[in-house]
């Protein structure tokens, strides 16, 4: 299977067009379209109720659609759901582990439920424990695992059949920073081995750190898509923020930076922050420092800022609400 994944790298692992799903009077998916390239991590962002979990459920054959077509791992989700399920892994928001059993016992149990022989199940369990950094804890009850360890074990269950596509629905919700980093490392390693990952998350820095491309959902539709860098650039370029210690100093900073043919310089009277565009990046930062030195001004703070994914997300979703 891994050879097939490598051969298909660069081709769509997921392709969906015109997906519609209704729940009573709510349209959870509204003519949704999405395409995910094989061997990549694709982030799916959106506010609560955007339809992220519904999309994952539809692509993983858990629910039926009113309209549209979807292909996962080259197979039609509606026409051949059994074969699709053999090619995917699904890790939901809640861990599906037996807390009494040890990590290895959990993996062996699930592997046998997936149809592996006891011998193959034991071999696969050992491989996954080693791959997810859980070998030393393999015999301990899952109830003794930290949140991050439990989540990695849950993801390992999703990888038992070495899927071509892995769906991760908010895998780090409720984890502390250490646990989240451990899960991030596991997800990165999975993608590096060739598995396509669709990651839904409400943590924007998570998508920024992990995803090759990001789709932003709102009201059952994709409202924006691109690489993290492209989405942030679309929001606006780099900017320099200079903070004055007093209101009068902030006004003096703005005066020193304004030029007749230069970019617009904004002053926030409440915070004392002067903001100017920085198309030249660090070079513009040096120029600002020189101009302040020439004017005899020592700023309280000066920093080069780049647009964040949080700003992109808020701007797009607020625009949709307007």
Secondary structure, 3 states (H helix, E strand, C coil): CHHHHHHHCCCEEEEEEEEEEEECCEEEEEEEEEEEECCCEEEEEECCCCCHHHHHHHHCCCCCCCEEEEEECCEECCCCHHHHHCCEEEECCCCCCCCCCEHHHHHHHHHHHCCCCHHHHHHHHHHHHHHCCCHHHCCCEHHHCCHHHHHHHHHHHHCCCCCCEEEEECCCCCCCHHHHHHHHHHHHHHHHCCCEEEEECCCHHHHHHHCCEEEEEECCEEEEEECHHHHHHHHCCCEEEEECCCHHHHHHHHHHHCCCCCCCEEEECCCCEEEEECCCCHHHHHHHHHHHHHCCCCCCEEEEECCCHHHHHHHHHHHHHC
